[in-house]
Amino acid sequence: MRELSVYYCPKCGYFAFYQLPQNAVCHQCSRDMTRLDISYQDFTALDYEERDRLISAKMVESAPSLVCRITAPEKLHCQRKLVGTLIQHILELEDEVNSLNKTIDWMHDTIWKQLKIRQALTAELQDLKAASQTEHLDS
């Protein structure tokens, strides 16, 4: 016969005893429960306060978002790595902006050159039409 194991829900802290891991589903959250690394006998020997402390510590360990929120004040004073990364990102973005601006300038120059050529060709075509009409009228 398999020995009972202690499982807890990392979301709500509910705990229960199961022989098979597939049966360890929280009755409150319907989530899979996590096995505690303490034997059933040792867990039952703990009083309620010690059980709460043990399960609370395990919940904090398994909740990185909670740990991040708790350590956030410390991280506010140690931002050198983040600042360095952001400065590098800003420099990369500035290089990209310069490259895009050069492309825009090139396109602008090319469009104006093509427009001037078109206007010159249009004027030449009008001159040729006018000259053709005057020759046609003269003959």
C-alpha positions in Angstrom: 0.0 0.0 0.0 1.3 3.4 -0.9 2.0 6.0 1.8 0.1 9.2 2.0 1.8 12.4 0.7 1.0 15.9 1.6 -0.1 18.2 -1.2 -0.9 21.9 -1.3 -2.5 24.4 -3.7 0.1 27.1 -4.7 -2.8 29.5 -5.4 -5.0 29.3 -2.3 -2.9 27.3 0.2 -5.5 24.5 0.6 -3.7 21.2 1.6 -4.8 17.6 1.6 -3.3 14.1 1.8 -3.3 11.7 -1.2 -1.7 8.5 -2.2 -1.7 9.2 -6.0 -0.5 12.4 -7.5 -3.2 12.4 -10.1 -5.8 12.7 -7.3 -4.2 15.8 -6.0 -6.5 18.5 -7.4 -7.6 21.5 -5.2 -11.2 21.4 -4.3 -11.4 25.2 -4.1 -9.4 26.2 -7.2 -9.6 23.0 -9.4 -5.8 23.4 -9.9 -3.2 20.7 -9.7 -1.7 20.6 -6.2 2.1 20.5 -5.5 3.6 17.8 -3.3 5.4 19.0 -0.1 8.8 17.5 0.6 7.8 16.5 4.1 6.4 13.1 5.1 2.8 12.7 6.1 3.8 11.8 9.7 6.1 14.8 10.1 3.4 17.1 8.7 0.7 15.8 11.0 3.1 16.3 13.9 3.2 20.0 13.2 0.7 22.3 14.9 -1.6 24.5 12.7 0.7 27.6 12.9 3.7 25.6 11.8 1.7 24.1 8.9 0.6 27.6 7.9 4.2 28.9 7.9 5.4 25.9 5.9 2.7 26.2 3.2 3.0 30.0 3.1 6.7 29.8 2.5 6.2 27.3 -0.3 3.5 29.5 -1.8 5.9 32.5 -1.8 8.7 30.4 -3.4 6.4 29.2 -6.2 4.9 32.7 -6.9 7.6 34.7 -8.7 5.2 37.6 -9.3 4.8 37.9 -5.5 8.5 37.7 -5.0 9.1 40.4 -7.6 6.6 42.7 -5.9 8.2 42.1 -2.5 11.7 42.8 -3.9 10.7 45.8 -6.1 11.8 48.5 -3.6 15.3 47.0 -3.5 15.4 47.0 -7.3 14.5 50.6 -7.4 17.9 51.5 -5.9 19.9 49.0 -8.1 19.0 50.0 -11.6 22.5 50.2 -13.3 22.0 47.2 -15.5 18.5 48.3 -16.6 19.8 51.8 -17.3 22.7 50.4 -19.3 20.3 48.2 -21.3 18.0 51.1 -22.0 20.8 53.4 -23.1 22.0 50.7 -25.5 18.5 50.3 -26.9 18.2 54.1 -27.3 21.5 54.2 -29.2 20.2 51.4 -31.5 16.9 53.2 -32.1 18.8 56.5 -32.9 20.9 54.6 -35.5 17.7 53.2 -37.0 16.1 56.7 -37.1 19.2 58.1 -38.8 19.1 55.3 -41.4 15.4 55.8 -42.0 16.0 59.6 -42.3 18.7 59.0 -44.9 16.3 56.7 -46.9 13.6 59.4 -46.7 16.1 62.1 -47.9 17.2 59.9 -50.8 13.5 59.2 -51.8 12.7 62.9 -51.5 15.6 63.8 -53.8 14.7 61.1 -56.3 11.1 62.2 -56.4 12.0 65.8 -57.0 14.5 64.8 -59.8 11.9 62.7 -61.5 9.3 65.5 -61.2 11.7 68.0 -62.8 12.4 65.6 -65.6 8.7 65.0 -66.1 8.0 68.8 -66.2 10.9 69.3 -68.7 9.5 66.5 -70.9 6.0 67.9 -70.7 7.3 71.4 -71.6 9.3 69.9 -74.5 6.2 67.9 -75.7 4.1 71.1 -75.6 6.8 72.9 -77.6 6.9 70.1 -80.2 3.1 70.1 -80.4 3.0 73.9 -80.9 5.8 73.7 -83.5 4.0 70.8 -85.3 0.7 72.8 -85.4 2.4 75.9 -86.7 4.1 73.8 -89.4 0.9 72.2 -90.2 -0.9 75.6 -90.5 1.9 77.0 -92.7 1.7 74.2 -95.2 
